[in-house]
């Protein structure tokens, strides 16, 4: 067999159906695809590679999938901390967005987020924000895999005047990126409290026609539930179910306020949940019943939310928080084991985005999206069980290499496409402007 790249590592976690932990294995790559995952001894004897990379002490994993974020909001990191969600939104974030968010803000904020995510092993992200076509362009230029949300809200912003205009602009972006190798789109109505019934129903119809995911904040706080009961006479989940949105295309983000019947309905319909544990904790939004969802068979992915409410885009850290918090909420040390947390950050995210045939695991035929971490640091030694060490002890500064579709976008800890100095200079400039506003 001939390969363009052959990577030898001390450990490989393919995140396959058997959750194997493979010692002294290699991954062969060609044409942007994984050609083989096999023992290093066999690879040396049977594969002729143009480039061979030896990574002793390293762990290879699938690229991480950040299933919910607002990339451009990286420029609002730390702007209004330690506040309840609605105070944070109405009195700080939305006024700042009204004053500052334009195409330049989104472009610079997205590049900052891409740099941070790549350095943390994220190879695919699902975004929801204004000027999504700018996020799409920045992602494509950086070589990042992305699913970009076509944002929809009822109220006017600098991006669109009403729900019809949001949808029209989103559909134009969908047409522009049809068939793109890295960038896809999804519908992204912000939340039940920000979008009325008519545009929600239209989104469902269009999503059915175009076979696209629907990405929405749902059951994030107790106040959201009470507001919906007051204004609509039903819980937000019931309202979306009545409108036909609780279906396999749905990615319901947060879900901290769930009843048993709603969990059963999610499992019955095949809808997906995106868990954002650190943002939920920081905003005191509540606790997603993660173990119950997993036990019910619901596909749960993992997201960071935006850096304005997290305050980082560290999916490795999110895995650890999800596993630990899941145990605490379930009152069970065996709930949400490390292997489940890793699946949430890889194959489960890919499945939620409709990309599990392409990414999320290291298997022959899939895209070569993978990450190498150096586990030789004191805090990850000795190494008994690689998946436990990854989830409970490893940190993002140990990410040394990242490949997307076979291209090295991080090599020896350094980005290959993104101009780090320019990105940080732009971020500091925005910090001065927004700092004066805050």
N, C-alpha and C positions, 0 to 999 in steps of 0.2 A: 504494500500500500504506500502511496505517496501522499504527503501532507505538506501544507505550507508551514504549520507550526506544531510542534510536539512539546507539551508541557509536562514535566515530571514533578510530582509533589509528594510529600510524605503522607498526606491524607487527601482523599477526595470524598466529598459528600454529594452524591448525585441527586438527592431528594427524589428518588424513584419510589415505586410502589412498595418496595421492601425496606425503605429507609436505611439502605446499606451505608456502612462506614468503611471505606476502602483504604487500606494502608499500601503505601508504595505503589501508587497507580499513576497513569498518564492519561492525558486527554489529547487526542489528535484533531487538528482543525484544518479545514480546507474549504475554499469558496465561501467563507463566512459561516460555515456549518460545522457541527461536531461530527467527526468521522468515526471516532471510536473512543471508548473509555475502557482501558485494559491495564493489567499489571505492567509496571515499568519494565520488568525483565522481558516480557513478550513484546512490548513496544520497541525496545532497543533492537530486537532480533528481526522484527517484521515490518517496521515503518521507516521509510526514507523521508526525512523532513528537511525542508529548506532552512528552517530555523529550529533549534532545540533549546529549550529554556529549562534549566535545572533549578528547582526551588526546594532545597532541603529545609525541613522545619516549617514548611508552608502547608496551608489548607486551601483546597480549591472548592468553591461552592458556586451554585448558580447565581447570576446577578440578582440583586435584591429588587423587589417591586414595591415602590412606595405608592400605595393605591389611593391615597388622598392627600393632596397638598394644594397650597396656593403659592406657587413658586415666587412670583413677584413680591409677595409680602415679606420676603427676606429683608427688604429695605425698611420694614417696620419692626424689626427684631428689637424688643425691649422698649418700644415706644410708650406703651401703657400697660405696665405689668400690675399684677396683684389686684385685679378688678373682676367682678362678676361678668358673665358673658354679655348680658344686654347693656350694662353700663359701658363695658369695654367697646362694644359695637357702636351703640348710638351716640355716645359722648366723645369717643376718641377715634376709633378706626374709620367709621364712615365719614366723619368730617375731614379726616386726613386724606382719605381717598378722594373725596370731592375736590379738595384743594390741589392734590399733587398727581393723581394717577392719570398718566397719559401714555402714549406709545413708548416714549423714552424711559419713563419709570419702569414700565413692564419689561422692556428689553434689558435694562441694566439689572433689575431685580431678578429676572429669570436667569441671567448669566451667573449671578452670584449664587443662586440656588443650585444651578447645574454643577458649578465647581464644588460646592459643599457636598452635594449628593454623590458625585463621582468619587470624591475622596473617601466617602463612607461606604462605597460598594454598591450604590444604587445604580442600576442600569436602565430602569424603566420607571416612569412616574405618571400618575393620573392627576391632571391639574384642573382647577376650577378658578377662573379669574377673568377680569375684564381684558379686552384686547387679546383674545386668545390666539388670533392669527399671528401676533407678535411673539407670543410664547412658542407657538409652533415653529416659526422661522428660526428663533434662537436655538431651539432644541435640534432642529434639523442641521443647522450649521455646526453645532457642537458634536454631532454624531450620536446624540442621545435618543434612546427609544422613548416615545411618549404617547399617551392618549390625552388629547386636549379637549376639555369640556367646552361646549357651546353654552355659555352662561345665559341664563334667563332669569329676570326679575320683573316685577310689575312696574317699578318706579324708574324715572329717568336718571341717567348718569351721563358722564362725559362720553360714554361709549355708545349708548342707544337711548331712544326716547321712551319706548314702551316694549311690551313683550313681543309684539309682532316684529319690531325692528331687531330685537335681540335674536329672534329665531331666524330672520332673513339673513343677518350677518353671519350667524353660525352656519347656515346651509351653504353660503358662499365659501366659507372656509372648508367645509366638507368637500365641496367640489374641487377646490384647489389642491387638496391633499389626497384625493382619491388615488389609490394605488401606490402611495409613497412607501418606501421600504421600512421606514422607521416611525413615521408619525401617523397616527390615526385619530379619530375624533369620537366624542360621545356627547349626548345631550347632558346639560348640567343646570337644571332648574335649581336655584339656590336652596330653597327650603319651602315647606308648606306655608310658612308664615310670610314669605316674600313673593309667592306666586299663587295667583288665584286659579279657580277651577278650569276656566276656559283654556288658558295657555297650557296648563298641566295636561288636559285631555288632548290638546293638539300635539304636545311633545310625545305622548304615548302613541298616537297614531303615526307620527313621523318615524319614531323609533322602530315601530313594527315594520313600516315600509322599507326603511333603510337598514334594518337589522343592526341597530346601534345600541350600546349600553345607555342607561340613564343613571346619572350620578347626582345624588341629592343628600343634603343634611337632613336627618330625620331622628326624632325623639332624642334630641341632644340634651334638653334640660326639662325639669319638672314645670318650669314656667311656660315652656312651649306647649306642653300638654294642657295646662290650665287655660291658656289663651285660646287654643283650638276648641276646647269644650265650651268656652264662653261664646266664641264667634261662629262656630260651625255646628255645635251640638254633638261633636264626635271627636275622638282622638285622631291625631294626624295620620296614624297608620291606617285606621278605618277609612279615613277620607281618601287616602291614596288607593286603598284596596277598592273602594267604590268606583274610583276613576280608572281602574284597570292597571295601575302601575305596580302593584305587588306581583311581580312576574320574574322570569329568569334573566331579564335584561337589567333589573334594578340592582344598583349598588347603594345600599342604605348606610350612610356614614354616621357614626357615633352610637346610636341606639343604646343609650344609658337608661332609658325608661321603658322597659318591656314587661308585658304580662305573659303568662305561660301560653295563652291562646295565640298571641302574636308570634311567639317563638315557633309554635307548631305550624302556624300559617306560613312563616318564612321557609320552613323545611318543606312543607307541602308544595309550595309554588316554585322552589328553586331560586328564590331571590338571594342575593349576597349581602353580607354585612362587612363594613370596613371599620375596624376597631382602631381608635386613636387614643391609647391610654394616657399618654403624658399630657396632651392637650386637655383631655377630660379632667385629669387630676388638677392641672394648673388653674383651670377655670371653675373648679368645683362643680362640674356639670353632673356628676353621678358616676355610677359604675356599670359598665356593660357586663351583662351576665355571660361572660365568655365561655366558661365551662359548660353551662347549660346549652348554649348555642351549638358548641362543638358536639356535645353528646346527642343533640337532636338531629345532627347531620347537616346543619347549616354551613355553607362555605364561608369562612371568615378570613378576610384579608387584613393587612396591617397598613396603617398610614401614620404619617407624622402630624398631619394638619399643617398649617402655615407656621413659619418661624415667628410670626407675631404672637402666637399663643402657645408656643411649645418650650423653649425658644430655639430649637435646632431641628435639622432634618436628618437626624441620626437614626437610621432604621435598625442598626445593631442594638443601640440603646433601647429602642422601642420594643424589640424582641424580648429583652431581659425584663423590662417593665411589664409587658403583657403577661409573661409567664409568672412573675412574682405576684402581680396584682390578681391574676386569675386564680392563683392558689388561695390567696387571702380571702377573696370574695366567696369562693366555693368552700372555704374551711377544709381544704384538702391539699396535702402536700403533693399528691399524685396528680392533681388537676393540671392541665396545660403543661405537659412535659416539654422538655427542650425540643424534641423532634417536632411537636405540634407548632411551637413558636416559629421554628425555621420554616415549616411548610406555609404558615401564614404569610411570611415575608417573601416567599418565592412562588411555589406552584399555586397556592390558593389565590394570591394576587393575580397571577397570570390567568387563572380560570375565571375570576371575577371580570376581568377585562376582555375575555374571549380570546386570549392569546396563549392558552395552555398547550396548543399544538405547536407553538413556535418557541416559547421561552418557559422559564420556571423550573427546569430540571436539566441535568447534564446527561442527555441521552442522544445516541446517534440520530442524525437527521434534523435535530433542532438547531436553532440559531446559536452561534458561539458567543453567548452572553455569559461571562463568568468572571469570578473575582478570586484573587489570591491574597490570603492573609498570612503574615509572618507570626507564628505562634511561639517563637523562641524567647519572648520577653519573660521576665520573672513572674508576672501576674498570670501567665498562661502556661506555667510549668509547675509540676510535671503534668503530662498529658495522658489521661487514662481513657476518656471518652470524648472524641473531637466535637460531637454535636453539643454536649454539655459545656465544654470549654468555650465554644463559640458563643453560646447564648448567655451563659452566666458569668463569664470572665473576660472575654475578648472586647476590644475597643476599636473604634474606627481608625485610629491612627496606625493600626496594624495592617490596614489595607495597603498593599504595595502595588498591585497590578489590577487593572480592570479592562476587560475586552467587551466590546459590543459588536455583534455580527463579525467577529474575528479581528476587528481593528483594536489595537491597543490605545485606549483613551487615557489611561493612567499607567505610566511605566516607571517603576522604582519610586513610586510616590509622587511623580510629577505629571501634570496634565500635558497632553500632547497637542491638543487643538485649542484649548482655552488659554487666553492670555491672563494669567493670574494677577500680575501687577496692575494691568489696566482695569480689570474687574474690581480689585480692591480700591483703587484710586476713585473709581466711579461711586463705589459704595460709600466711601468717606465723604464725598461731595454731597450725596443725598442725605447722609447723616447730619451734615451741617444745616441743610435746608429744613429738614423735618424736625430737627432738634429745636430750631428757633420757633417753629410753628407750635410744637408741643409745649 
